[in-house]
Amino acid sequence: MYAGHDESFRFILETFLKKNKFDFRVSNHYESFKKNLINNDYHVGILDEEIIKGKSRVFYNDINNLKHRAPLIIITGGKFEIETFLEYDDIGIEIIKKPFLLKDLINKIEYLNEKESLNDNPAFNFKIPLIDKTNKTKPIFDSINKIINNNLNTLISGENGTGKRQIANTINALRDPNKTLLEINYLDYKNNNFEKLLLNKISKDDFLNSKLLKNSDISRTILFTDIEVMPINIQNILLAVLKSKNPSSSLISKNTKFIATSSKNMKQILSNNNFSSELFYFLSMYNIFTLPLKNRKEDIRILVKEIIAEFNLTNKMDKSLGEDAFSLLEEYLWPGNLTQLKSFLLRCYNFSKNDLSIKTSLIRQEINNEFKYANKDFLENWKLNFNNLISANIRGFLSNSKVESGLYYKLIKEFERPLIVEMLKHTNNNKFLSSQLLGINRNTLRKKMEDYEIEIIKNTTSSDK
């Protein structure tokens, strides 16, 4: 089965394949190719990348279904935009680049047919929205395969906006297709509904009705978002229910599986006795670590293309970004990760109005605005942000370092040097004013500057009393 627009290449391919005793069928459009491949039996589907341009998002969503019908060969004239995603796939898709020898295509076809016949127990093949399968994210996909094959409970941890919910929904979709993942969150603890349900003070139907769900809708998996905020009294009740040989709660049975998410360091939370270690280990959670965008900048290009393709599909447009725009997007740190990136691109998409190309100048302008938004947020919530930043760094230090005595003074020094440097910048290197604002003696300031090897360049227009 072949789909492509190039008439001359199609004729040569058809002639060659028929000469080698292959039955051959042609589709002129991607939708007819997909329909034929799904509804009929073919050994291999051959797809020219030109036929799916502008339909990347649709193709991403169709990959599993298509591969289960027949192995795919994608013919490309260059670097296929989702090649990075495909090259780490377990089976079913091969890429062949022009120019190529037709005998090489025959070898690919025979190789895929042999591979399919030997593969009696294929691994799960799946797509996680906004998390493409690359060298860095492959462990996430491998972990999900292990979780599904072994029916494990799961903890998904990582920074906010790194796709934890998408991973949870993917696990649920593989485990219970067409069933909704039941989410238990902070509001369920706050209004005491989850506690009442565990104690049978409200019915399961009443609980689900409050979440606009029906019993027939939900899967056998429960998601605890931000598990670290679960109150200790509810932890104890839940543990008692789980340890019971005949759980009294109408929500939890022996077949119930659990997924939890956290943006905190659960190892540190457990060691500080802020979460029940007995409950945590009773759940026997297999940990998946998500990656922030700053650690996989090479994936930004493909993510942006996928997001823009999704917007195009929704708005029936065909917008794109210039090459220069990608380097700008790759340079930015994206502290809000995927959530921030998608929100940013939607804003640029809408600002570009009816233009088919989202201008690089617009991307540059809005990235500058991202800095302004971040600074505005920091000024309005400086104390909360400051505490969160310091806490996050201390947690990271404690979890990744061998803690020795004298930690207090070590961490104070790490904080004190940048404080002095920034204060000197703020006062235009005026040590007298800096010491006053810091509330320390000027001689003390000078001694600390010597200890920390802080040098300043004299400004002849300012006084240093």
C-alpha positions as CSV (number, residue, x, y, z in Angstrom):
1,M,0.0,0.0,0.0
2,Y,1.6,3.3,-1.1
3,A,0.5,7.0,-0.6
4,G,2.2,9.9,-2.3
5,H,1.8,12.8,-4.8
6,D,4.8,12.2,-7.1
7,E,3.3,10.6,-10.2
8,S,6.6,9.7,-11.9
9,F,8.1,8.2,-8.7
10,R,4.9,6.3,-8.1
11,F,5.0,4.8,-11.6
12,I,8.6,3.7,-11.2
13,L,7.8,2.2,-7.8
14,E,4.7,0.4,-9.0
15,T,6.5,-1.1,-12.0
16,F,9.4,-2.3,-9.9
17,L,7.3,-3.8,-7.1
18,K,5.0,-5.6,-9.6
19,K,8.1,-6.9,-11.4
20,N,9.2,-8.4,-8.0
21,K,5.7,-10.0,-7.6
22,F,4.3,-7.6,-5.0
23,D,0.7,-6.6,-5.2
24,F,0.5,-2.8,-5.2
25,R,-2.2,-0.3,-4.4
26,V,-2.1,3.5,-4.5
27,S,-3.7,6.3,-2.4
28,N,-3.6,9.9,-3.4
29,H,-4.5,11.3,0.0
30,Y,-3.5,10.5,3.6
31,E,-7.1,9.8,4.7
32,S,-7.7,7.2,1.9
33,F,-4.3,5.6,2.7
34,K,-5.3,5.3,6.4
35,K,-8.7,3.9,5.6
36,N,-7.3,1.3,3.2
37,L,-4.6,0.2,5.6
38,I,-7.0,-0.2,8.5
39,N,-9.8,-1.9,6.5
40,N,-7.7,-4.3,4.4
41,D,-4.8,-6.7,4.9
42,Y,-1.4,-5.4,3.6
43,H,2.1,-6.6,4.3
44,V,3.6,-3.0,4.3
45,G,2.4,0.6,4.1
46,I,4.7,2.9,2.2
47,L,4.1,6.6,2.9
48,D,5.8,9.6,1.2
49,E,6.3,12.4,3.9
50,E,4.9,15.0,1.5
51,I,1.4,13.5,1.9
52,I,1.3,14.2,5.6
53,K,2.6,17.7,5.6
54,G,0.2,19.9,7.6
55,K,-1.2,16.7,9.2
56,S,1.5,15.9,11.6
57,R,-0.7,15.9,14.6
58,V,-3.2,13.6,12.9
59,F,-0.4,11.3,11.9
60,Y,1.0,11.2,15.5
61,N,-2.4,10.1,16.8
62,D,-2.8,7.5,14.1
63,I,0.7,5.8,14.4
64,N,-0.4,3.1,16.8
65,N,-3.4,2.1,14.9
66,L,-1.6,2.1,11.6
67,K,1.4,0.1,12.9
68,H,-0.9,-2.5,14.3
69,R,-2.3,-3.1,10.8
70,A,1.0,-3.2,9.0
71,P,4.6,-2.1,9.3
72,L,5.3,1.4,7.8
73,I,8.0,2.7,5.6
74,I,8.3,6.5,5.4
75,I,10.1,7.9,2.4
76,T,11.7,11.3,3.0
77,G,13.7,13.8,1.0
78,G,15.7,14.9,4.1
79,K,15.4,14.9,7.9
80,F,11.9,13.7,8.6
81,E,10.5,15.9,11.3
82,I,9.5,13.1,13.6
83,E,12.4,10.8,12.8
84,T,13.9,11.3,16.3
85,F,10.6,10.1,17.7
86,L,10.5,7.1,15.4
87,E,14.1,5.9,15.6
88,Y,13.6,4.8,19.2
89,D,10.4,2.9,18.5
90,D,10.5,-0.8,19.2
91,I,9.0,-2.2,15.9
92,G,7.0,-1.3,12.9
93,I,8.4,1.9,11.3
94,E,11.4,2.3,9.1
95,I,12.6,5.5,7.4
96,I,14.3,5.5,3.9
97,K,15.8,8.7,2.5
98,K,15.9,9.8,-1.1
99,P,17.9,9.1,-3.2
100,F,17.9,5.3,-2.6
101,L,18.1,2.1,-4.6
102,L,14.9,0.3,-5.2
103,K,16.5,-2.9,-4.1
104,D,17.1,-1.3,-0.8
105,L,13.3,-0.7,-0.5
106,I,12.7,-4.4,-1.2
107,N,15.2,-5.3,1.5
108,K,13.3,-3.0,3.9
109,I,10.0,-4.7,3.1
110,E,11.4,-8.2,3.5
111,Y,13.1,-7.1,6.8
112,L,9.8,-5.7,8.2
113,N,7.8,-8.8,7.2
114,E,10.4,-11.1,8.9
115,K,10.4,-8.9,12.0
116,E,6.6,-8.9,12.3
117,S,6.4,-12.7,11.9
118,L,9.0,-13.2,14.7
119,N,7.4,-10.8,17.0
120,D,4.7,-12.7,18.9
121,N,4.5,-10.5,21.9
122,P,5.0,-6.9,20.8
123,A,5.7,-4.2,23.4
124,F,3.1,-1.5,23.9
125,N,3.4,1.2,21.2
126,F,2.0,4.5,22.3
127,K,2.3,8.2,22.0
128,I,2.3,10.6,25.1
129,P,0.9,14.0,24.2
130,L,3.7,16.6,24.1
131,I,6.4,14.0,25.2
132,D,8.0,12.6,22.1
133,K,10.1,9.4,22.2
134,T,13.7,10.6,22.0
135,N,17.0,9.3,23.5
136,K,16.3,11.4,26.7
137,T,12.7,10.5,27.1
138,K,13.0,6.8,26.2
139,P,13.3,5.8,29.9
140,I,9.8,7.2,30.4
141,F,8.4,5.0,27.6
142,D,10.3,2.0,28.9
143,S,9.0,2.6,32.4
144,I,5.4,2.7,31.2
145,N,5.8,-0.6,29.3
146,K,7.1,-2.1,32.6
147,I,4.3,-0.6,34.6
148,I,1.6,-1.9,32.2
149,N,3.2,-5.4,31.7
150,N,3.6,-5.9,35.5
151,N,0.4,-4.0,36.7
152,L,2.3,-1.7,39.0
153,N,1.3,1.4,41.0
154,T,3.2,4.5,39.9
155,L,4.7,7.7,41.2
156,I,5.3,10.4,38.5
157,S,7.6,13.1,39.9
158,G,9.1,16.2,38.3
159,E,8.7,19.9,37.9
160,N,5.4,21.6,37.2
161,G,4.4,21.5,33.6
162,T,6.6,18.6,32.5
163,G,3.7,16.3,31.4
164,K,2.9,14.3,34.5
165,R,-0.8,14.3,33.8
166,Q,-0.2,13.3,30.2
167,I,1.8,10.3,31.4
168,A,-0.9,9.4,33.9
169,N,-3.6,9.5,31.2
170,T,-1.4,7.4,28.9
171,I,-1.0,4.7,31.5
172,N,-4.7,4.7,32.2
173,A,-5.5,4.6,28.4
174,L,-3.3,1.5,28.0
175,R,-4.7,-0.2,31.1
176,D,-8.4,0.7,30.6
177,P,-9.1,2.1,27.1
178,N,-12.1,4.5,26.9
179,K,-12.3,4.8,30.7
180,T,-11.8,8.0,32.6
181,L,-9.0,8.3,35.2
182,L,-10.5,9.2,38.6
183,E,-8.5,12.0,40.1
184,I,-8.3,12.8,43.8
185,N,-6.9,16.2,44.5
186,Y,-6.5,18.9,47.1
187,L,-10.2,20.0,46.8
188,D,-11.3,16.5,47.7
189,Y,-9.3,16.7,50.9
190,K,-10.4,20.3,51.6
191,N,-14.1,19.6,51.4
192,N,-13.7,16.2,53.3
193,N,-15.4,14.3,50.5
194,F,-12.6,11.8,50.1
195,E,-12.4,11.2,53.8
196,K,-16.2,10.7,54.0
197,L,-16.0,8.3,51.1
198,L,-13.3,6.2,52.8
199,L,-15.4,6.1,56.0
200,N,-18.6,5.2,54.1
201,K,-20.2,8.4,55.2
202,I,-21.2,9.2,51.6
203,S,-21.8,6.8,48.8
204,K,-19.5,6.2,45.8
205,D,-22.2,7.5,43.5
206,D,-22.5,10.8,45.5
207,F,-18.8,11.2,45.4
208,L,-18.6,10.7,41.7
209,N,-21.6,12.9,41.1
210,S,-19.7,15.8,42.8
211,K,-17.1,15.3,40.1
212,L,-19.6,15.0,37.3
213,L,-18.7,11.3,36.8
214,K,-20.6,8.0,36.7
215,N,-19.5,4.7,38.0
216,S,-19.6,3.2,34.5
217,D,-17.2,6.0,33.3
218,I,-14.3,5.4,35.5
219,S,-11.3,3.1,35.2
220,R,-9.9,0.8,37.9
221,T,-7.0,3.3,38.4
222,I,-7.1,6.2,40.9
223,L,-4.9,9.3,40.4
224,F,-3.6,11.2,43.4
225,T,-2.4,14.6,42.1
226,D,0.2,16.3,44.3
227,I,0.2,13.4,46.7
228,E,2.3,15.3,49.2
229,V,-0.6,17.6,50.1
230,M,-2.7,14.6,51.4
231,P,-3.5,15.3,55.1
232,I,-2.0,12.9,57.5
233,N,-5.3,11.8,58.9
234,I,-6.5,10.8,55.4
235,Q,-3.2,9.0,54.9
236,N,-3.9,6.9,58.0
237,I,-7.5,6.2,56.9
238,L,-6.4,5.2,53.4
239,L,-3.7,3.0,54.7
240,A,-6.2,1.2,57.0
241,V,-8.5,0.6,54.0
242,L,-5.7,-0.7,51.9
243,K,-4.4,-3.0,54.6
244,S,-7.8,-4.5,55.1
245,K,-8.3,-7.9,53.5
246,N,-11.8,-6.9,52.6
247,P,-11.7,-3.1,52.0
248,S,-14.8,-1.5,53.4
249,S,-14.6,1.5,51.0
250,S,-16.9,1.2,48.0
251,L,-14.2,3.0,45.9
252,I,-11.2,0.7,46.5
253,S,-11.1,-3.0,45.7
254,K,-8.3,-5.5,45.4
255,N,-8.0,-4.7,41.7
256,T,-7.6,-0.9,42.2
257,K,-4.3,0.5,40.9
258,F,-2.9,3.9,41.9
259,I,-1.0,6.6,40.2
260,A,0.4,9.6,42.1
261,T,2.1,12.8,41.0
262,S,4.4,15.1,42.8
263,S,6.5,18.1,42.0
264,K,8.3,17.7,45.3
265,N,11.1,15.5,46.4
266,M,9.2,12.6,48.0
267,K,12.4,11.1,49.3
268,Q,13.0,14.2,51.4
269,I,9.3,14.4,52.4
270,L,9.4,10.8,53.7
271,S,12.7,11.4,55.6
272,N,11.1,14.4,57.3
273,N,8.1,12.4,58.3
274,N,5.8,14.7,56.4
275,F,4.2,11.7,54.6
276,S,3.5,8.2,55.9
277,S,6.3,5.9,54.7
278,E,4.1,2.9,55.5
279,L,1.4,4.2,53.1
280,F,4.0,5.1,50.4
281,Y,5.7,1.8,50.4
282,F,2.4,-0.1,50.8
283,L,1.4,1.4,47.5
284,S,4.8,0.1,46.2
285,M,5.1,2.9,43.7
286,Y,7.4,2.6,40.6
287,N,8.9,6.0,40.0
288,I,8.9,7.8,36.7
289,F,10.9,11.0,36.5
290,T,9.8,13.7,34.0
291,L,12.3,16.0,32.4
292,P,12.1,19.8,32.3
293,L,12.4,21.5,28.9
294,K,15.8,23.0,29.9
295,N,17.2,19.4,30.0
296,R,15.9,18.5,26.6
297,K,16.2,21.6,24.5
298,E,16.8,19.5,21.4
299,D,13.1,18.3,21.6
300,I,11.7,21.9,21.5
301,R,11.7,22.0,17.6
302,I,9.5,18.9,17.3
303,L,7.3,19.9,20.2
304,V,6.7,23.3,18.7
305,K,5.8,21.7,15.3
306,E,3.4,19.3,17.0
307,I,1.7,22.1,19.0
308,I,1.3,24.3,15.9
309,A,0.0,21.4,14.0
310,E,-2.6,20.9,16.7
311,F,-3.6,24.5,16.5
312,N,-3.8,24.3,12.7
313,L,-6.1,21.3,13.0
314,T,-8.4,23.1,15.5
315,N,-8.5,26.3,13.5
316,K,-8.4,24.8,10.0
317,M,-5.3,26.8,9.2
318,D,-1.8,26.0,7.9
319,K,0.5,28.3,9.9
320,S,4.2,27.7,10.4
321,L,7.3,29.2,12.0
322,G,10.4,30.5,10.3
323,E,13.7,28.7,11.0
324,D,15.1,31.7,13.0
325,A,12.2,31.4,15.4
326,F,13.3,27.9,16.6
327,S,16.7,29.1,17.8
328,L,15.0,31.8,19.9
329,L,12.6,29.2,21.4
330,E,15.5,26.9,22.1
331,E,17.5,29.6,23.9
332,Y,14.7,30.4,26.4
333,L,14.7,28.3,29.7
334,W,10.9,27.8,29.9
335,P,10.6,27.6,33.7
336,G,6.9,26.6,33.2
337,N,7.9,23.8,30.9
338,L,5.4,22.3,28.4
339,T,2.5,24.3,30.0
340,Q,4.2,27.6,29.5
341,L,5.5,26.7,26.0
342,K,2.0,25.7,24.8
343,S,0.4,28.9,26.3
344,F,3.2,31.0,24.7
345,L,2.7,29.5,21.2
346,L,-1.1,29.9,21.4
347,R,-0.6,33.6,22.2
348,C,1.7,34.0,19.2
349,Y,-0.6,31.9,17.0
350,N,-3.6,34.2,17.8
351,F,-1.5,37.4,17.5
352,S,-0.5,36.4,14.0
353,K,-4.1,36.7,12.9
354,N,-4.6,35.5,9.3
355,D,-0.9,35.3,8.5
356,L,0.3,31.9,7.3
357,S,3.7,32.5,8.9
358,I,4.2,33.4,12.5
359,K,6.9,36.0,12.2
360,T,10.2,35.7,14.0
361,S,9.9,39.3,15.2
362,L,6.6,38.4,17.0
363,I,8.3,35.4,18.7
364,R,11.2,37.6,19.8
365,Q,8.8,40.3,21.1
366,E,6.7,37.8,23.1
367,I,9.8,36.1,24.5
368,N,10.8,39.5,25.9
369,N,7.3,39.8,27.3
370,E,7.8,36.4,29.0
371,F,10.7,37.9,31.0
372,K,8.5,40.9,31.9
373,Y,5.6,38.6,33.0
374,A,8.0,36.6,35.1
375,N,9.5,39.7,36.7
376,K,6.0,41.1,37.4
377,D,5.0,37.9,39.0
378,F,8.1,37.8,41.1
379,L,7.6,41.4,42.3
380,E,4.0,40.7,43.3
381,N,4.8,37.4,45.0
382,W,8.4,38.0,46.0
383,K,8.3,36.4,49.4
384,L,6.5,33.2,48.3
385,N,8.8,32.9,45.2
386,F,11.8,33.6,47.3
387,N,11.0,31.0,49.9
388,N,10.1,28.4,47.2
389,L,13.4,29.0,45.4
390,I,15.5,28.7,48.5
391,S,13.6,25.6,49.7
392,A,13.9,23.9,46.3
393,N,17.7,24.5,46.3
394,I,18.1,23.2,49.9
395,R,16.0,20.1,49.1
396,G,18.2,19.5,46.0
397,F,21.3,19.9,48.1
398,L,20.1,17.5,50.8
399,S,18.9,14.8,48.5
400,N,22.0,14.8,46.2
401,S,24.8,15.5,48.7
402,K,26.5,13.7,51.6
403,V,25.3,15.9,54.5
404,E,28.1,16.7,56.9
405,S,28.3,18.8,60.1
406,G,28.5,22.6,59.7
407,L,25.7,22.7,57.1
408,Y,24.2,25.8,58.5
409,Y,27.3,28.0,57.9
410,K,28.0,26.4,54.6
411,L,24.5,27.2,53.2
412,I,24.6,30.7,54.8
413,K,27.8,31.4,52.9
414,E,26.3,30.2,49.6
415,F,23.4,32.7,50.1
416,E,25.5,35.6,51.5
417,R,27.8,36.1,48.6
418,P,25.1,36.7,45.9
419,L,23.3,38.9,48.4
420,I,26.3,41.2,48.8
421,V,27.0,41.2,45.1
422,E,23.5,42.2,44.2
423,M,23.4,44.9,46.9
424,L,26.6,46.4,45.6
425,K,25.1,46.5,42.2
426,H,21.9,48.1,43.5
427,T,23.9,50.9,45.2
428,N,26.3,51.4,42.3
429,N,29.1,49.9,44.4
430,N,28.7,52.3,47.3
431,K,29.9,50.2,50.3
432,F,28.7,52.7,52.9
433,L,25.1,52.6,51.6
434,S,25.3,48.9,51.0
435,S,26.3,48.2,54.6
436,Q,23.5,50.5,55.9
437,L,20.9,48.7,53.8
438,L,22.2,45.3,54.8
439,G,22.3,46.4,58.4
440,I,25.9,45.4,59.0
441,N,29.1,47.4,59.9
442,R,31.0,48.8,56.9
443,N,34.2,47.0,58.1
444,T,32.3,43.8,58.3
445,L,31.1,44.3,54.7
446,R,34.7,44.9,53.6
447,K,35.9,41.7,55.4
448,K,33.2,39.6,53.8
449,M,34.0,41.0,50.3
450,E,37.6,39.9,50.9
451,D,36.6,36.5,52.1
452,Y,34.3,36.0,49.1
453,E,36.8,37.6,46.7
454,I,34.2,40.2,45.6
455,E,35.8,42.9,43.5
456,I,34.2,46.2,42.4
457,I,35.1,48.6,39.7
458,K,35.2,52.2,41.0
459,N,32.7,54.5,39.5
460,T,34.1,58.1,39.5
461,T,30.6,59.6,39.6
462,S,29.7,57.9,42.9
463,S,31.0,58.3,46.3
464,D,32.4,55.5,48.5
465,K,32.5,56.9,51.9
